[in-house]
Amino acid sequence: MNLQEKLVQLREEALVKVQASATLQELNEHRVAYLGKKGPITEALRGMKDVAPEERPVIGSLANEVRDEIQAAIQTLQESLEAKALEEALQQETIDVTLPGKKVSLGTKHVLTQIMEEIEDLFLGMGYQVVDGPEVELDYYNFEKMNLPKDHPARDMQDTFYITDEVLLRTHTSPVQARTMEKHDFTKGPLKMISPGKVYRRDNDDATHSHQFTQIEGLVIAENITLADLKGTLDVFAKKLFGAEREIRLRPSYFPFTEPSVEVDVSCFKCGGEGCNVCKGSGWIEILGSGLVHPNVLEMSGIDSTKYSGFAFGMGPERVAMLKYGIDDIRHFYQNDVRFLGQFTGKGQ
Ligand code: DAH
C-alpha cells in the first residue's frame, strides 16, 4: 500500500472512530492516537523521504488535508459533547423553587412537665414558693417527721425501696413539707409552698401503677388556717385545671400527717356530674389527698401548734393528665414514644 492509500485509509478509520466517541475522554484518546507526535500521520510523513520528489507536494498536502479533517471532526464532536455535558449538569442541578420546604419537626415539653408547669404557675400566682427536695431521702423525713413512726401500720400504704435502714427513695413529696417547715421564719410571713418531683414505690408496673411517678405537694401554714382555706384554694385549682364550671367536694379520709384528712373530688368534666364512663357513674372524680396539718407534724418541726395551723395536699400529675386527656395507661408517660408525646404540643390546651 503506498503512502497515499495509507493516508486515505487512515482518514476513513479515524473519522469512523471519532464519530463513534461517546465521551470527551474517549475523544481525547483518539486525538492523541491519530494526531499526536507518535501517531500514524506523523509516522506516515516520516516515510516521505522514500517518495519521489515530484510526488511529495501532493502527498504533503494530502497529509495536511487528512489531519485537518480529523481535527475538524474532533472539534465538532467535542463541542457537541461539551454542550451535552453542560446540559446534563444543568439538568441535575436544577432547583425547583416551587417545591414545598422540608418540615422541621420541633420537640415539645413532656406532657407531665406541661401539667406541672401549669400547676406551678397557678400557685406562684397565689404567692406560693416552689421548693425542691431530695429523691434519696431519710426515713426520718419521709416517715417519722410525717407522723409515721417506725412500725406504724400506715407505712404499709407506701411500699418502699430502702437503700439502708435509714435511707430510702422517697415514697411521696410530703417529706419536703418537714424540710421546709424546719427552716421557715414565721416573722417574715406565712409559709406557702408547693413541691413537684419524682417519687418511688415498690409496685409492679401496670396500667395504673408505676415504680416511679410524680407528685406535687402543697403546704400552707399561718395563723387561723382552716378547712375553708383549703377548700377555697382547691376550688380555684380545680376550676383552672379542669374548667370554670367544675365543683369540688371533700370526703373524710385518713392520712397520718393530717387531721382531719380529706379526699378531694372534682365534678366530672366529661358529663358534668350526670355520671359516665370517666367518673364511673358517680359524677365525681377523685383528684388528691389533703387535710389540716396534724399538730404532731407541726410540733416535730418546731412550730407551735397552738398558734399556727395549716393545710396540706398531695396530688399526682399523671392522674391529672390521664383524666384531662383520657390517657388509659400510666406507662405511656415513661416510654417516650414520640407518637404519644407529639400529641401534646402545649398549644391551645
Ligand atoms: N403523701 C400522700 C400520698 O402520697 C398524699 C397526701 C395526702 C399528701 C394528704 C398530703 C396530704 O400533703 O395532706 O399518698
Boltz pocket constraint, residues with backbone or C-beta under 6 A from the ligand:
constraints:
  - pocket:
      binder: B
      contacts: [[A, 171], [A, 172], [A, 173], [A, 174], [A, 217], [A, 218], [A, 255], [A, 257], [A, 258], [A, 262], [A, 289], [A, 290], [A, 291], [A, 312], [A, 313], [A, 314], [A, 315]]
      max_distance: 6.0
